[in-house]
Amino acid sequence: MTEDKKIERLFQENLKDFEVQPPSLVWDTIESELTKKKKRRVLPIWWLSSGVASLVIIGLLLFPEIKNTDINTPVYQNETNKNIDNQNSIKTEKQIYKTPVTIVENVKNEDDTTKNTSNYIEPKDELMVSTKIENEEKKTATSTVSLKGLEVDKKIAMKNLLYESLHLKTKERELEKKNFIAEVTKELETKEDQPKNSKWSVSPVVGITTSESFTKASAIDSNFNENKVSNPEKLAYGLSFTYQINDKLFIKSGLQVQNLSFNTQDVVLVSNTAMSNNLQNISFSNADNFLYFSASDSEDINSVGLTNSASLDDGVLEQDINYIEFPLELKYQLFTSDKIQTSLISGFSSLFLTQNSITARASNFSGKIGEANNLNSVNFSVNFGVDLEFMLSKKMKFNINPMFKSQLNTFSENSTNSKPYIIGVYSGVRFNF
C-alpha cells in the first residue's frame, strides 16, 4: 500500500501539467487479450463412462473390504477472482496515464464493479502488457525530464543574455566616462595654454575726417545758402581705452580732438563802402569796412551804393571748428579668428568747443575776420562704426575703424538750418595690459 502511494505521488508531481496518451497499439493488445477466450477441450461421454466403470472395478478388486468409501471429488479452483485481480491490475495501469491523481479511487471502484468478471489473461500475456506499460512510463518520465531540461537551458540562456547586456552597458558607460574625462582634461589644458588676456587695453588713435551737412544751408549765413561749400580733410587724434565685459562685448572710451572745416566759395568782398559788417552770425574782430555778398546776388551788391574808391574781389570764407571729444561706445564682436576680429560699434560723444574762427581769403586780402556767434559750446553726436582688428602678437593688435558721427547740437536755435556730420577713418595699435 505504501509503495502505491509513493508511485501515486511521484506521478502527481511529475505529470501534474503534462498528459500523455499511450499509443493505440497498447490498447489494441489489451483488448485482444481480454476478448480472447480459452478453448475448452470436450471429451466424448463414452470415454468418461468407460473410465469411471474401469476405476470402480479396479477399486473393488483391490480393496474389497472397503465398502463405504467416501469418494472425494476434486474441487476446481474458481478462476474468477484471479481474473478479476488481473483485470483490475490492467485497468489500474491504464488509469495511471489518464488521471494519476485518482489512482487509488479508480482501483477501488474497479474492485467493486468487476468482481463478477470471468475474463482470463494468461500470465505471459499479462507480463507483456505490463512491460509495454512500463516502457510507456519510462517514455513519459524521459519526456518530463526533457521538458525540465529545456526549461533549465532556457533560463541559462536568458541569464547569459542578461549578463552580456549588462556587461556591454557597463563597458559603454565606462567608455563614455573616459571620453568625458579626456575632453574635460583637454579643455582645461587648452585653457591653461592660452594666455590670460587682460580686460583693459589702450590704443593711440589717428584719423582722417571730413565734414558734411545733411542740408544745403550755409553754416555761416543764410545769404550763402546757394553758394558752393567745400569740406577739406582734417586730422583727428587721441587716445582710446577699452574694457572687455565678456567674450563678445567691450566698452570704449577715451579722448580725441576733432576738427571741422567749412569753406564757402563764390563770395564777393566789397571794401571802402559806407556800410560794413553785413553778416549777422559773425562777430568781427576788427572794425573793417568789408561787405560780403554772394557772387550770384548782383542786386544786393548794386543796392549798397558803391563809391568810386570801392573795390570788388572774389574770395572764400573759411570756418574752422575744433572740439575735444569724449566718446562712450559699446563694441560687439561679430567674427573672430586667429588673425582677424570684426566688431560693430555704437554710442555717443560729448563735444566741447575749443576753437571757432572765420577767415576771409581773397586776392587782395587774407586774414581772420572774426568767429561765429551761433555755435554752442557743448555739442553731442551719435556714433556708428565698424572695427577691424588684426593680430600682431598676443598682446598687440592693429585696428582700422571707419566711423560715422552725426552732430545733434552744433548751432543755436534760429541761426541756420545746417546739420553737419563727420565721416572719418581711424586707426591705431591696441595694447593689452
C-alpha positions as CSV (number, residue, x, y, z in Angstrom):
1,M,0.0,0.0,0.0
2,T,2.9,2.3,0.9
3,E,4.5,1.7,-2.5
4,D,1.3,2.5,-4.3
5,K,1.1,5.8,-2.5
6,K,4.7,6.6,-3.4
7,I,4.0,5.8,-7.0
8,E,0.9,7.9,-7.0
9,R,2.7,10.9,-5.5
10,L,5.6,10.5,-8.0
11,F,3.2,10.6,-10.9
12,Q,1.2,13.5,-9.4
13,E,4.3,15.6,-9.1
14,N,5.9,14.8,-12.4
15,L,2.8,14.7,-14.5
16,K,0.8,17.5,-12.9
17,D,0.6,19.6,-16.0
18,F,1.5,17.1,-18.6
19,E,-0.7,14.4,-20.1
20,V,0.5,11.7,-22.4
21,Q,-1.8,9.3,-24.3
22,P,-0.4,5.8,-24.6
23,P,0.0,4.6,-28.2
24,S,-3.0,2.8,-29.7
25,L,-1.0,-0.4,-30.0
26,V,-1.1,-0.9,-26.3
27,W,-4.8,-0.6,-26.0
28,D,-5.3,-2.9,-29.1
29,T,-3.1,-5.6,-27.5
30,I,-5.0,-5.4,-24.2
31,E,-8.4,-5.6,-25.9
32,S,-7.4,-8.6,-28.0
33,E,-6.1,-10.4,-24.9
34,L,-9.3,-9.7,-22.9
35,T,-11.7,-10.7,-25.7
36,K,-9.7,-13.9,-26.4
37,K,-11.5,-17.0,-25.0
38,K,-9.8,-20.1,-23.9
39,K,-10.8,-23.1,-26.0
40,R,-12.1,-25.9,-23.8
41,R,-11.5,-29.4,-24.9
42,V,-14.8,-31.5,-24.8
43,L,-14.4,-35.2,-24.0
44,P,-16.8,-37.7,-25.5
45,I,-19.2,-39.1,-23.0
46,W,-18.4,-42.7,-23.7
47,W,-14.8,-42.0,-22.8
48,L,-15.9,-40.7,-19.5
49,S,-18.3,-43.6,-18.8
50,S,-15.7,-46.2,-19.7
51,G,-13.2,-44.6,-17.5
52,V,-15.5,-44.4,-14.5
53,A,-16.5,-48.0,-14.8
54,S,-12.9,-49.1,-15.1
55,L,-12.0,-47.3,-11.9
56,V,-14.9,-48.8,-10.0
57,I,-14.0,-52.3,-11.0
58,I,-10.3,-51.9,-10.2
59,G,-11.2,-50.5,-6.8
60,L,-13.5,-53.3,-5.8
61,L,-10.8,-55.8,-6.8
62,L,-8.0,-54.2,-4.9
63,F,-9.9,-53.1,-1.8
64,P,-12.8,-55.4,-1.3
65,E,-13.0,-54.7,2.4
66,I,-13.8,-51.1,1.9
67,K,-17.4,-50.7,1.1
68,N,-18.4,-47.3,2.2
69,T,-15.6,-45.3,1.0
70,D,-16.2,-41.6,0.5
71,I,-15.2,-40.5,-2.8
72,N,-13.8,-37.1,-2.7
73,T,-14.5,-35.2,-5.8
74,P,-11.8,-32.8,-6.7
75,V,-12.7,-29.1,-6.2
76,Y,-11.6,-26.9,-9.0
77,Q,-10.5,-23.5,-8.0
78,N,-12.6,-20.8,-9.4
79,E,-10.6,-18.7,-11.7
80,T,-12.9,-15.7,-11.4
81,N,-11.1,-14.0,-8.6
82,K,-7.8,-14.4,-10.3
83,N,-9.3,-13.0,-13.5
84,I,-10.8,-10.1,-11.6
85,D,-7.5,-9.2,-10.0
86,N,-5.6,-9.4,-13.3
87,Q,-8.2,-7.2,-15.0
88,N,-8.1,-4.7,-12.1
89,S,-4.4,-4.5,-12.4
90,I,-4.5,-3.9,-16.1
91,K,-7.2,-1.3,-15.8
92,T,-5.4,0.4,-13.0
93,E,-2.3,0.7,-15.1
94,K,-4.4,2.2,-17.8
95,Q,-5.9,4.7,-15.4
96,I,-2.4,5.9,-14.3
97,Y,-1.9,7.5,-17.7
98,K,-5.1,9.3,-17.8
99,T,-5.6,10.7,-14.3
100,P,-2.7,9.9,-11.9
101,V,-4.4,11.8,-9.1
102,T,-7.3,9.3,-8.7
103,I,-5.4,6.0,-9.0
104,V,-6.5,4.6,-5.6
105,E,-10.1,5.6,-6.1
106,N,-10.3,4.1,-9.6
107,V,-8.7,0.8,-8.3
108,K,-11.3,0.6,-5.5
109,N,-14.2,1.3,-7.9
110,E,-12.9,-1.3,-10.3
111,D,-12.8,-3.9,-7.4
112,D,-16.4,-3.1,-6.6
113,T,-17.7,-3.3,-10.2
114,T,-15.7,-6.1,-11.7
115,K,-16.0,-8.9,-9.1
116,N,-18.2,-10.9,-11.4
117,T,-15.9,-10.7,-14.5
118,S,-15.0,-14.1,-15.9
119,N,-12.3,-13.0,-18.4
120,Y,-9.0,-14.6,-18.0
121,I,-5.5,-13.4,-19.0
122,E,-2.6,-15.8,-19.2
123,P,0.5,-14.8,-17.1
124,K,2.7,-14.4,-20.2
125,D,0.2,-12.0,-21.7
126,E,-0.1,-10.1,-18.5
127,L,3.7,-9.8,-18.4
128,M,3.8,-8.5,-22.0
129,V,1.2,-5.8,-21.2
130,S,3.0,-4.8,-18.0
131,T,6.2,-4.5,-19.9
132,K,4.6,-2.2,-22.5
133,I,3.1,-0.1,-19.8
134,E,6.5,0.2,-18.0
135,N,8.1,1.3,-21.3
136,E,5.4,4.0,-21.7
137,E,6.1,5.1,-18.2
138,K,9.8,5.4,-19.0
139,K,9.0,7.4,-22.1
140,T,6.8,9.7,-20.1
141,A,9.4,10.2,-17.4
142,T,12.0,10.8,-20.2
143,S,9.7,13.4,-21.8
144,T,9.3,15.1,-18.4
145,V,13.0,15.2,-17.8
146,S,13.5,16.6,-21.4
147,L,11.0,19.3,-20.7
148,K,12.6,20.2,-17.5
149,G,16.0,20.2,-19.3
150,L,14.6,22.6,-21.9
151,E,13.3,25.0,-19.2
152,V,16.7,24.9,-17.5
153,D,18.5,25.6,-20.8
154,K,16.2,28.5,-21.5
155,K,16.8,30.0,-18.1
156,I,20.5,29.6,-18.5
157,A,20.3,31.3,-21.9
158,M,18.3,34.2,-20.6
159,K,20.7,34.6,-17.7
160,N,23.7,34.6,-20.1
161,L,22.0,37.1,-22.4
162,L,21.2,39.4,-19.4
163,Y,24.7,39.2,-18.2
164,E,26.1,40.0,-21.6
165,S,23.7,43.0,-21.9
166,L,24.7,44.4,-18.5
167,H,28.4,43.8,-19.3
168,L,28.0,45.7,-22.6
169,K,26.2,48.6,-20.9
170,T,28.9,48.8,-18.3
171,K,31.6,48.9,-20.9
172,E,29.7,51.7,-22.8
173,R,29.3,53.7,-19.6
174,E,33.0,53.3,-18.8
175,L,33.9,54.4,-22.3
176,E,31.6,57.4,-22.1
177,K,33.2,58.3,-18.7
178,K,36.7,58.0,-20.1
179,N,35.8,60.2,-23.2
180,F,34.2,62.8,-20.9
181,I,37.3,62.9,-18.7
182,A,39.5,63.2,-21.7
183,E,37.5,66.1,-23.1
184,V,37.5,68.0,-19.8
185,T,41.2,67.4,-19.4
186,K,41.9,68.6,-22.9
187,E,39.8,71.7,-22.4
188,L,41.5,72.5,-19.2
189,E,44.9,72.1,-20.8
190,T,43.9,74.3,-23.7
191,K,42.7,77.0,-21.3
192,E,46.0,76.7,-19.4
193,D,48.0,77.0,-22.6
194,Q,46.1,80.1,-23.7
195,P,47.5,83.4,-22.4
196,K,45.4,85.2,-19.9
197,N,44.1,88.2,-21.7
198,S,43.8,91.4,-19.7
199,K,40.4,93.1,-19.7
200,W,42.0,96.5,-20.2
201,S,43.6,97.8,-23.3
202,V,44.8,101.2,-24.6
203,S,45.3,102.4,-28.1
204,P,46.6,105.7,-29.6
205,V,44.2,106.9,-32.3
206,V,44.9,108.8,-35.5
207,G,42.2,109.5,-38.1
208,I,41.3,111.4,-41.2
209,T,37.9,113.2,-41.1
210,T,35.7,115.2,-43.3
211,S,32.7,117.3,-42.5
212,E,29.4,117.3,-44.5
213,S,25.9,118.6,-44.0
214,F,22.5,116.9,-44.5
215,T,21.2,120.2,-45.9
216,K,22.5,122.8,-48.3
217,A,22.2,125.6,-45.8
218,S,25.3,127.6,-45.1
219,A,26.9,127.3,-41.7
220,I,27.9,131.0,-41.8
221,D,24.9,132.9,-43.0
222,S,21.7,132.2,-45.0
223,N,22.9,134.6,-47.7
224,F,25.3,131.9,-48.8
225,N,22.8,129.0,-49.0
226,E,23.2,128.8,-52.7
227,N,27.0,129.0,-52.7
228,K,29.2,126.0,-53.1
229,V,30.7,124.7,-49.9
230,S,33.8,122.5,-49.8
231,N,35.0,120.4,-46.8
232,P,38.7,119.8,-46.7
233,E,40.0,116.8,-44.8
234,K,41.2,117.3,-41.3
235,L,43.4,115.3,-38.9
236,A,41.9,113.8,-35.7
237,Y,43.9,112.2,-33.0
238,G,43.6,111.0,-29.4
239,L,43.8,108.1,-27.0
240,S,41.3,105.2,-26.6
241,F,40.6,102.9,-23.7
242,T,38.8,99.6,-24.0
243,Y,37.4,97.4,-21.2
244,Q,36.3,93.8,-22.0
245,I,33.0,92.8,-20.4
246,N,32.9,89.3,-21.8
247,D,34.0,87.4,-24.9
248,K,31.7,89.5,-27.2
249,L,31.1,92.8,-25.5
250,F,33.5,95.7,-24.9
251,I,33.2,99.3,-23.6
252,K,35.2,102.0,-25.4
253,S,36.0,105.5,-24.2
254,G,38.9,108.0,-24.4
255,L,39.8,111.4,-25.6
256,Q,40.0,112.8,-29.1
257,V,40.5,116.1,-30.9
258,Q,38.1,116.7,-33.8
259,N,38.4,119.4,-36.4
260,L,35.6,120.6,-38.7
261,S,36.1,122.9,-41.7
262,F,33.5,124.5,-44.0
263,N,34.8,126.7,-46.9
264,T,32.1,128.9,-48.5
265,Q,33.1,129.8,-52.1
266,D,32.0,132.4,-54.6
267,V,32.0,135.2,-52.0
268,V,32.4,138.8,-53.2
269,L,34.3,141.1,-50.8
270,V,33.4,144.8,-51.1
271,S,35.6,147.4,-49.5
272,N,35.6,151.1,-49.0
273,T,31.9,151.4,-48.7
274,A,29.7,153.4,-46.4
275,M,28.4,150.2,-44.8
276,S,30.3,147.2,-43.3
277,N,29.8,144.0,-41.4
278,N,26.6,142.9,-43.0
279,L,26.7,139.2,-41.7
280,Q,24.6,138.7,-38.6
281,N,26.2,135.3,-37.5
282,I,29.8,136.6,-37.4
283,S,31.3,138.6,-34.6
284,F,34.0,140.6,-36.4
285,S,37.3,141.0,-34.6
286,N,38.2,144.4,-36.1
287,A,36.4,147.4,-37.5
288,D,37.0,146.6,-41.1
289,N,34.8,148.1,-43.8
290,F,34.2,144.9,-45.8
291,L,30.8,143.7,-47.1
292,Y,30.3,140.1,-48.0
293,F,27.9,139.1,-50.7
294,S,27.2,136.0,-52.8
295,A,28.5,136.4,-56.4
296,S,25.1,135.4,-57.7
297,D,23.4,138.2,-55.8
298,S,24.2,141.2,-58.0
299,E,21.2,143.2,-57.0
300,D,22.3,143.3,-53.4
301,I,25.8,144.4,-54.5
302,N,24.4,147.3,-56.5
303,S,22.0,148.3,-53.8
304,V,24.7,149.3,-51.3
305,G,25.7,152.4,-53.2
306,L,29.3,151.7,-54.3
307,T,31.7,154.7,-54.3
308,N,34.4,155.4,-56.8
309,S,37.0,154.0,-54.4
310,A,35.1,150.8,-53.7
311,S,36.6,147.6,-54.9
312,L,35.2,144.1,-55.6
313,D,37.2,140.9,-55.0
314,D,36.2,137.3,-55.3
315,G,37.2,135.3,-52.2
316,V,36.4,132.4,-49.8
317,L,35.2,132.4,-46.3
318,E,36.8,129.6,-44.2
319,Q,35.1,128.4,-41.0
320,D,37.2,126.2,-38.6
321,I,35.6,124.5,-35.6
322,N,37.6,122.4,-33.1
323,Y,36.2,120.1,-30.4
324,I,37.6,117.9,-27.6
325,E,35.5,114.7,-27.9
326,F,34.8,112.2,-25.1
327,P,33.2,109.1,-26.7
328,L,31.4,106.4,-24.8
329,E,30.7,103.4,-27.1
330,L,29.9,99.7,-27.0
331,K,31.8,97.3,-29.2
332,Y,30.2,94.0,-30.1
333,Q,32.3,91.3,-31.6
334,L,30.7,89.6,-34.7
335,F,33.5,87.4,-36.0
336,T,36.8,86.3,-34.7
337,S,39.7,84.1,-35.9
338,D,43.3,83.6,-35.2
339,K,44.3,86.6,-37.4
340,I,41.3,89.0,-37.6
341,Q,38.4,90.2,-35.5
342,T,35.4,92.1,-36.7
343,S,33.1,94.2,-34.4
344,L,30.3,96.7,-34.5
345,I,30.5,100.0,-32.6
346,S,27.7,102.3,-31.5
347,G,27.5,105.0,-28.9
348,F,27.6,108.8,-28.4
349,S,30.1,111.5,-27.8
350,S,30.2,114.7,-25.9
351,L,32.0,117.5,-27.8
352,F,33.4,120.6,-26.1
353,L,34.1,123.6,-28.3
354,T,37.8,124.7,-28.2
355,Q,38.3,126.8,-31.4
356,N,36.0,128.9,-33.5
357,S,37.3,131.1,-36.3
358,I,36.3,132.6,-39.7
359,T,38.9,133.6,-42.2
360,A,38.4,135.6,-45.4
361,R,40.7,134.8,-48.3
362,A,40.9,136.9,-51.5
363,S,43.5,138.1,-54.0
364,N,44.0,141.4,-52.2
365,F,43.2,140.3,-48.6
366,S,43.6,137.3,-46.4
367,G,43.1,137.1,-42.7
368,K,40.8,136.3,-39.8
369,I,37.8,138.4,-39.6
370,G,36.1,137.0,-36.5
371,E,34.2,134.0,-35.2
372,A,30.8,132.5,-35.5
373,N,28.4,133.6,-32.8
374,N,25.8,130.8,-33.4
375,L,27.9,127.8,-32.1
376,N,27.0,126.0,-28.9
377,S,29.9,125.4,-26.5
378,V,28.7,121.9,-25.8
379,N,27.7,119.6,-28.6
380,F,26.7,115.9,-28.9
381,S,26.9,113.3,-31.6
382,V,25.6,109.8,-32.3
383,N,28.3,107.4,-33.4
384,F,28.2,104.2,-35.6
385,G,31.0,102.2,-37.0
386,V,32.9,99.1,-37.7
387,D,36.2,97.9,-36.0
388,L,38.6,95.6,-37.8
389,E,41.5,94.3,-35.7
390,F,44.5,92.4,-37.0
391,M,46.6,90.2,-34.6
392,L,50.2,91.4,-34.4
393,S,51.0,89.4,-31.2
394,K,49.3,88.0,-28.2
395,K,49.0,91.5,-26.6
396,M,49.1,93.8,-29.6
397,K,46.5,94.4,-32.3
398,F,46.4,96.8,-35.2
399,N,42.9,98.2,-35.9
400,I,41.1,100.2,-38.6
401,N,37.9,101.9,-37.5
402,P,35.6,103.6,-40.1
403,M,33.1,105.8,-38.2
404,F,30.0,108.0,-38.9
405,K,29.2,110.7,-36.3
406,S,26.1,112.8,-36.6
407,Q,26.1,116.0,-34.6
408,L,23.0,117.0,-32.7
409,N,23.5,120.4,-31.1
410,T,26.0,122.3,-33.2
411,F,24.2,125.6,-33.7
412,S,21.9,127.7,-31.6
413,E,18.3,127.9,-32.5
414,N,17.0,130.0,-35.5
415,S,20.6,130.7,-36.7
416,T,21.0,128.3,-39.6
417,N,19.5,125.1,-41.0
418,S,22.8,123.4,-41.4
419,K,23.0,119.8,-39.9
420,P,26.7,118.7,-40.0
421,Y,28.1,115.3,-39.6
422,I,31.6,113.7,-39.6
423,I,32.9,110.8,-41.6
424,G,36.3,109.5,-40.5
425,V,38.6,106.6,-40.7
426,Y,40.6,106.0,-37.5
427,S,43.4,103.6,-36.9
428,G,45.8,102.7,-34.1
429,V,47.6,99.9,-32.3
430,R,45.9,98.5,-29.2
431,F,47.9,97.1,-26.4
432,N,46.6,94.8,-23.7
433,F,47.8,95.4,-20.2
